[in-house]
């Protein structure tokens, strides 16, 4: 096996870890290192193994290939050969390696850098199909985030994660060097949400190595590398429109200086780009920058235009002020909040006394809010209001600044006061777009709004940014209320198609409504798939929401360990980016899972951290009420637990949050308190109407429990499990097993138990209905089957490989549990 990749990608680490596993099985690991300086010294890499192999270096013959092959080959089943930088082995060592693999079957793990090709004996291994090559891919942004969290013990600002991923190219060694260097220089700061890391350049020794390679290039080759290094992953045809440049690029690709990824050119590693830039003096660099920027600006691609503006900003001439202002807005819409702020700083520095445009001002204020720089955000929003000139400007200010107050300052009253103060200056068409957000803030302020409607109908001339903000809030209100018409999501899709991305959170809302639609339809597995997919592809602004949503889904599905891990991750992620105030929701989810795991004190401690405005949010309030209910259940008071959930569910339903209220009422079912939830659930079901699988299943379970009908419970519990609520299904089946109608029907009882046990295999949930409901064990059911087939105790014992006494003990317990006196009544019971 050959592990191949760039320097520092983790080849050696992976090889060593694999070797450690082999060593743990008693295998002897023999390590060899290929070195360029030993290329002319035959077999020198094997010299350190002489003592371990029982060989001596004999003069004048020295070490022979025959000695090595005999010493290692005869132990082929006992050893693992690990060869680091195998392509740098001398020819004789390569020949030994080839012979050991082909003739003796010695297992070998080799590593090799991408730029080092295979020649001679190693190339023959490839031709002979005796070598598996594994190309190690760079780390993803998520991998970098995970490693940083593990290294620093806290989450890292998303903008810094993105920068480090880009700067290191996903190379673990370079990432470690940068973090260590930043730590030594005091550039790591612990803040409330986690860690911020200021930018730092890679160490000089690495640059020197790369500079030596670049010095081999001819002037025209270096010119192409310069264009690619500054071209920031532009399409090949855009960056190199000249045929001669294309031919040079092909040659450079073959030599490992640049790479072609789906017709997009990049330098082989970001460090190449850093060294290329350092090799140019300022005038030369500026000339190349303007040449690249001009090519990027030739088309209509806004991403390429954005790159061109950023490049021009770093030149002596700088970028046009209008272009920088446009780039601020573009950066904000991409969720690149730190970049938006930095570009706004450049705009102020370049523009001096020029007045700030409203769009730029409000985007920078919003970016500062997301970055947690709340005092500066306050000042920036004040500035934005002074330059707002239109009704649409004021409406957008209410939306953005109101969110800042409500979700970052936790001051909902200030958000409502701002909306009230500016309302007279905002036209009716724009005020209508603000209604969903203002409705949300009123709910957070403890007010009960009018009938839960959030119809959004922007006029043709409505400001698109205001419409997007209104649609985002409308989607959340509709989703939480089970109103799944999709009008608000359609608005988001239409505006993105016509105007591009205007808010980094907008795309996520289209998919969140898709999730809730599938959930309400009872298609739990498909709904979970949406979460899994979006956690991978979404932008940093919405990743916390998706971790939270999947965590909730896993909790109701009875996978508590997964749910707790996702809730903890969501709390971290939302600490950095929380566009809609979900942080309290995530904390309440943590508490809910902790309580279900039996850790009541931990749950209460988490709930104590919630702020009043967070508790007023119906989503958070329902999770909090569930946590309190489970704590009460732990104390042995299920009736109090059910009343706690019911009180919060009434408030949530009055606020239009029918879906979260209905799902939380399932806690009453699990605690055998279905009658307490019956009336409210029936009211919710009537309001949303029939035909939605989740509501139908919940109502069916509640009705069956209330009527004491175990067979109906069995049917409805299956549908509820399909909707993703396996935890509730398990407990209601336990309740059904204890019903008199189930105890007198052994076959029904068996079906209830079998279904429940199948569901339990998919969950790690704590069972809340325990007692004598488990009337028969699997072994006891086997004994029942055979006894009903008229087998004697001895025959049953032989069939099940048990003693006759054990069989008789099983039969005695079965008779007692089923209320029969012997085999005759047992057979009669099952025959009926």
Order of alpha helices (4+ residues) and beta strands (2+ residues): beta-alpha-beta-alpha-alpha-beta-alpha-beta-alpha-beta-alpha-alpha-alpha-beta-beta-alpha-alpha-alpha-alpha-beta-beta-alpha-alpha-alpha-alpha-alpha-alpha-alpha-alpha-alpha-alpha-alpha-alpha-alpha-alpha-alpha-alpha-alpha-alpha-alpha-alpha-alpha-alpha-alpha-alpha-alpha-alpha-alpha-alpha-alpha-alpha-alpha-alpha-alpha
